Amino acid sequence: MEGCTAPLLRYRNRAIGEAELCFLRDTVTRHKGERTRPQLAREICEAWNWRQANGTHAVFACTDLLLRLEEWGHLTLPAPRRVRVRAELPQLPRDCIPLAWSEMSGEEAGLAGLVVRPIAPEERQGWRLFMDRYHYLGHKPIVGEHLLYVALLSGEVVALVGWASAVLHAPAREAYLGWRGPAKARNLHLVANNIRFLVPPWVRIKHLASKVLGLNLRRLSRDWMAVWKHPLLLAETFVDEARFRGTCYRAANWVRVGTTAGRIRRGNAYLHHGTPKALYLFPLHRRAKQRLCEEPCPPPRPTSRDSAGS
């Protein structure tokens, strides 16, 4: 797009200048009243060849960009066709648990048969119900790339784990990696965030949590490649140290690299909630740090850690 000398703003890895804004305004005006916001976002993605790392159009990112531009007064979007109402999870009866379980306790020696695997489609509702009832953060809809896991011991559920795309901004992570803008923009999709980790309250087995994490990390990049068509190089998680010590992460060889500023994203704004969290990182490749700083990041070669089974 000629005539744009300097970008007015930068969204993720895209520079938005006056020419891009003119194109967006023209597209919105030309289809006013005819297309929904997601349909507009898809047309823009096709025109710009804006794709995710797995090759699909970046419709969610484009919709978010349009909403931000409207919020900043650069354009006016058509009104939403309908207001979405989030479906409430069904209430759990007090005497009913939706997945098989029993009181479990023991020592590390009893973990030889532990299995960590992605959940089956029919188990997704049960995963959500467990999080909604037993995790202090509850269940929230997961947007974008993600994987959900269950840990089983003798056929019983002993842990549930959730992974999603990395957070956009984490100064402690950027400082640890030595990340600069271009490298981060190109390679952020190679980082996954451990958004949920739940050991049900009736399970009391020494070293279970770190063992589950270890088995999950060995297969995570391979599973991500199978579903989202690209590998992972780094895992991250945020621990509320007012509630937890992060013992299982340290025992599984994660590295604590700093703390957050105590802010959370709400829509397009960051609100201060007053609860800084510790940031832990775990490399999924022996040269993860170096590869994440390369521009562009080459596909990682398999290592013994990558190829290890669960």
C-alpha positions in Angstrom: 0.0 0.0 0.0 1.9 3.0 -1.3 1.9 6.4 0.2 2.3 5.2 3.8 5.7 6.5 5.1 5.3 5.7 8.8 2.7 3.5 10.6 0.1 5.3 12.8 0.1 2.3 15.1 1.3 -1.3 15.2 -1.0 -4.2 16.0 0.8 -7.5 16.8 3.1 -7.8 13.8 1.1 -5.6 11.4 1.9 -1.9 10.8 -1.3 0.1 10.3 -0.8 3.4 8.4 -3.1 5.8 6.7 -3.4 3.6 3.5 -4.5 0.6 5.7 -7.0 2.8 7.6 -8.5 4.0 4.3 -8.8 0.4 3.1 -10.5 -0.6 6.3 -12.9 2.3 6.3 -13.8 1.7 2.6 -14.4 -2.0 3.3 -16.7 -1.3 6.3 -18.6 1.5 4.4 -19.0 -0.6 1.2 -20.6 -3.5 3.0 -22.5 -1.5 5.7 -25.6 -3.4 6.7 -24.8 -6.3 4.5 -22.1 -8.2 6.4 -21.5 -9.1 10.0 -18.3 -8.1 11.8 -16.8 -11.6 11.5 -17.6 -11.5 7.7 -15.8 -8.2 7.4 -12.8 -9.5 9.3 -12.6 -12.5 7.0 -12.7 -10.4 3.9 -9.9 -8.2 5.3 -7.8 -11.2 6.1 -8.2 -12.5 2.6 -7.3 -9.1 1.1 -4.2 -8.9 3.3 -3.4 -12.6 3.3 -3.4 -12.3 7.1 -3.0 -15.8 8.5 -2.2 -17.6 11.7 0.9 -19.8 12.1 -1.2 -22.8 11.2 -2.3 -21.2 7.9 -5.9 -20.3 8.7 -7.1 -16.7 8.4 -6.6 -14.6 11.6 -10.3 -13.7 11.9 -10.2 -13.3 15.7 -7.1 -11.1 15.6 -8.6 -9.0 12.8 -11.9 -8.6 14.6 -10.0 -7.4 17.7 -8.1 -4.9 15.6 -11.3 -3.5 14.2 -12.8 -3.1 17.7 -9.7 -1.3 18.9 -9.7 1.0 15.9 -13.4 1.8 16.6 -12.6 2.4 20.2 -9.9 4.9 19.3 -12.2 6.7 16.8 -10.6 5.6 13.5 -13.7 4.0 12.1 -17.3 3.0 12.9 -18.3 -0.7 12.7 -21.8 -1.9 11.9 -23.9 -2.7 15.0 -23.7 -6.4 16.1 -26.4 -8.5 14.5 -27.3 -10.1 17.8 -26.1 -10.0 21.4 -24.5 -13.3 22.4 -25.5 -14.7 25.8 -23.0 -17.0 27.3 -24.6 -20.4 28.0 -24.4 -21.2 31.7 -22.8 -24.5 32.7 -25.3 -26.9 34.2 -25.3 -27.0 38.0 -23.6 -30.0 39.5 -25.8 -32.0 41.8 -24.2 -32.1 45.3 -24.1 -35.9 45.2 -22.8 -36.2 41.6 -19.4 -36.0 40.0 -19.5 -36.1 36.2 -16.3 -38.2 35.9 -15.2 -41.4 37.6 -13.3 -40.8 40.8 -12.6 -42.2 44.3 -10.7 -41.1 47.3 -7.0 -41.6 46.5 -3.8 -41.3 48.5 -0.4 -42.8 48.4 3.3 -42.4 47.6 5.3 -41.6 44.5 6.0 -45.3 43.9 2.3 -45.8 43.1 2.5 -43.5 40.1 4.0 -46.0 37.7 0.7 -46.3 35.8 0.0 -42.6 35.5 -1.2 -41.5 32.1 -1.6 -38.0 30.8 -3.5 -37.5 27.5 -5.6 -35.0 25.7 -9.3 -35.2 26.6 -11.7 -36.8 24.2 -14.5 -34.5 22.7 -17.1 -36.1 24.9 -15.0 -35.3 28.0 -14.9 -31.6 27.3 -18.1 -30.8 29.3 -16.8 -32.8 32.3 -13.4 -30.9 32.2 -15.3 -27.6 32.2 -17.6 -28.7 35.1 -14.6 -29.8 37.2 -12.9 -26.4 36.6 -16.1 -24.5 37.4 -16.6 -26.3 40.7 -13.1 -27.0 42.0 -10.6 -24.4 40.5 -10.4 -21.1 42.2 -10.5 -19.3 38.8 -13.5 -21.3 37.6 -14.1 -22.0 33.9 -13.8 -19.3 31.3 -14.2 -19.7 27.5 -10.9 -20.3 25.8 -10.3 -18.4 22.5 -7.8 -19.4 20.0 -5.2 -22.2 20.1 -5.5 -24.5 23.2 -5.3 -28.1 24.4 -7.0 -29.7 27.4 -5.6 -32.8 29.2 -6.6 -35.3 31.8 -4.3 -37.4 34.0 -5.6 -40.9 34.9 -4.3 -43.3 37.5 -5.9 -46.8 37.5 -8.7 -45.3 35.4 -9.4 -42.5 37.9 -9.2 -38.8 37.2 -6.3 -37.4 39.3 -5.6 -34.1 37.6 -6.8 -31.8 34.8 -4.5 -29.4 32.8 -5.3 -26.6 30.3 -3.0 -24.9 27.8 -3.7 -21.8 25.6 -1.9 -19.2 23.6 0.8 -17.2 25.4 -0.1 -13.8 26.9 0.7 -10.9 24.7 2.7 -8.8 27.2 4.9 -10.2 30.0 7.9 -8.0 30.7 9.7 -10.6 32.8 9.4 -13.1 30.0 10.7 -10.6 27.4 13.6 -9.6 29.7 14.6 -13.3 30.3 14.5 -14.2 26.6 16.1 -11.0 25.5 13.1 -10.6 23.2 12.8 -7.6 20.8 9.7 -6.5 18.9 10.2 -8.3 15.6 11.3 -11.6 17.1 8.5 -11.6 19.6 5.9 -10.7 16.9 7.1 -13.6 14.7 7.5 -16.3 17.4 5.0 -15.6 20.2 2.8 -18.4 18.8 5.6 -20.9 19.8 4.9 -20.3 23.5 1.9 -21.9 25.3 0.4 -20.7 28.6 -0.6 -23.2 31.3 -3.9 -21.6 32.1 -5.3 -24.2 34.4 -3.9 -27.0 36.6 -6.2 -28.8 38.9 -5.7 -31.7 41.3 -9.1 -32.5 42.8 -9.4 -32.1 46.5 -10.0 -35.8 47.2 -6.7 -36.8 45.6 -3.7 -36.8 48.0 -0.6 -38.4 46.4 2.9 -37.2 47.0 4.7 -35.7 44.0 1.7 -36.3 41.8 1.5 -32.7 40.5 5.1 -32.5 39.4 4.8 -35.9 37.8 1.7 -34.9 35.8 3.5 -31.7 34.6 6.5 -33.7 33.5 4.5 -36.2 31.5 2.4 -33.4 30.0 5.4 -31.4 28.9 7.0 -34.3 27.2 4.2 -34.6 24.7 2.8 -31.0 24.6 4.7 -29.8 21.5 3.9 -33.0 19.6 0.2 -32.8 20.4 0.2 -29.0 19.5 1.7 -29.8 16.1 -0.9 -32.4 15.5 -3.8 -30.1 16.2 -2.5 -26.6 15.4 0.1 -27.4 12.8 3.1 -25.9 14.5 5.4 -27.0 17.4 6.0 -25.2 20.7 9.4 -24.1 22.1 8.4 -22.7 25.5 5.8 -23.1 28.2 4.8 -20.4 30.7 2.5 -20.2 33.7 1.5 -17.5 36.3 1.3 -18.5 39.9 -0.7 -16.5 42.5 1.8 -16.7 45.4 -0.7 -15.4 47.8 -2.4 -18.8 47.4 0.3 -21.2 46.2 4.0 -21.7 46.5 4.7 -23.0 43.0 6.3 -26.1 44.5 5.2 -28.5 41.7 6.5 -26.2 39.0 9.9 -25.9 40.8 10.0 -29.7 41.3 9.3 -30.1 37.6 12.3 -27.8 36.8 10.4 -24.7 35.7 12.3 -21.4 36.2 10.9 -18.5 38.1 11.8 -15.4 36.1 9.9 -12.6 37.8 6.5 -11.2 38.7 3.8 -9.4 36.9 2.6 -5.9 37.5 -0.8 -7.1 38.9 -2.9 -6.2 35.9 -5.4 -8.2 33.8 -6.8 -7.6 30.4 -10.5 -6.7 30.1 -11.5 -6.2 26.5 -9.0 -3.7 25.1 -8.0 -2.3 28.5 -5.6 -3.5 31.2 -7.0 -3.1 34.7 -5.0 -3.3 37.9 -6.2 -6.0 40.3 -3.5 -5.7 42.9 -2.4 -9.3 42.9 1.0 -9.7 41.2 1.8 -13.3 40.1 5.0 -15.1 39.7 6.0 -16.1 36.1 7.5 -19.5 35.5 9.0 -20.7 32.2 9.9 -24.2 30.9 11.9 -24.7 27.7 10.4 -27.4 25.4 13.6 -27.5 23.3 17.2 -27.4 24.4 17.8 -24.3 22.3 14.4 -22.7 22.9 15.8 -19.3 24.1 18.1 -18.9 21.1 15.5 -20.0 18.5 12.8 -17.7 20.0 15.1 -14.7 19.4 15.8 -15.6 15.8 14.0 -13.8 13.0 12.3 -15.7 11.6 12.3 -18.7 14.0 13.3 -21.9 12.1 11.3 -25.1 12.8 12.9 -26.9 15.7 14.5 -30.3 15.2 13.2 -33.1 17.4 15.2 -33.8 20.6 15.1 -36.7 23.0 12.8 -34.6 25.1 10.5 -34.0 22.1 10.3 -37.6 21.1 9.9 -39.1 24.6 6.6 -40.8 25.1 4.2 -40.1 28.0 
